[in-house]
């Protein structure tokens, strides 16, 4: 049974409110360094299109790592902006 409005944990975290001035490769490297302390990071997707600037997806190898990272990184100051991680499909 699925509760409405509640996204179940999953191994991918969606992050918004990222600093748009950071170059894509540097952003991916920094996110990898930051999030790999919580578990194995399989992929980081950061696109620089007008619609998707300031957003990224971090894919973990397991849900537990993703859950811990999401909890710990709420409003974490990252390049002078508070990051906002969420679970997304």
C-alpha positions in Angstrom: 0.0 0.0 0.0 1.4 3.4 -1.0 0.7 6.5 1.1 -0.3 9.4 -1.0 2.2 12.2 -1.1 5.0 10.2 0.4 7.8 9.1 -1.9 9.3 5.8 -0.7 13.1 5.7 -0.3 15.0 4.7 -3.3 18.6 4.6 -4.2 18.5 7.9 -6.3 18.6 11.3 -4.6 17.4 14.3 -6.5 19.2 17.5 -5.4 18.1 21.0 -6.2 19.3 24.5 -5.3 22.8 23.9 -6.4 25.1 26.8 -7.4 24.6 27.3 -11.2 28.0 29.0 -11.6 30.0 25.8 -10.9 31.3 24.0 -14.0 29.7 20.6 -14.6 32.8 18.5 -14.1 33.8 20.2 -10.9 30.2 19.9 -9.6 30.2 16.2 -10.3 33.6 15.7 -8.6 32.5 17.6 -5.6 29.2 15.8 -5.2 30.9 12.5 -5.6 33.5 13.4 -2.9 30.7 14.6 -0.6 28.2 11.7 -1.1 30.6 8.8 -1.3 31.2 9.0 2.5 27.6 7.6 2.9 28.1 4.6 0.5 29.0 3.5 -3.0 28.0 6.1 -5.6 27.2 4.5 -8.9 26.5 7.7 -10.9 26.0 11.4 -10.7 23.9 13.1 -13.3 24.3 16.9 -13.7 23.0 18.6 -16.8 23.6 22.2 -17.7 20.5 22.8 -19.9 18.6 25.9 -19.0 15.8 23.9 -17.4 18.0 21.6 -15.4 20.7 24.0 -14.1 21.2 23.9 -10.4 20.0 20.3 -10.1 21.6 16.9 -10.0 20.9 13.2 -9.3 23.1 11.0 -7.2 22.6 7.3 -7.7 23.8 5.0 -4.8 24.3 1.3 -4.8 21.7 0.8 -2.1 18.7 2.5 -0.4 20.2 2.7 3.1 23.2 4.8 1.8 20.8 7.1 -0.1 18.5 7.5 3.0 21.5 8.4 5.3 22.9 10.8 2.7 19.6 12.5 2.2 19.0 13.0 5.9 22.6 14.2 6.6 22.8 16.6 3.7 19.6 18.6 4.2 20.5 22.3 3.8 24.2 21.5 3.7 26.1 24.6 2.5 27.5 23.6 -0.8 29.2 26.4 -2.8 27.4 29.0 -0.8 23.9 27.6 -1.3 21.9 25.2 1.0 21.4 22.0 -1.0 17.9 20.4 -0.9 18.1 16.6 -1.5 14.9 14.6 -2.0 13.9 11.1 -3.2 12.7 11.1 -6.8 11.8 8.5 -9.4 
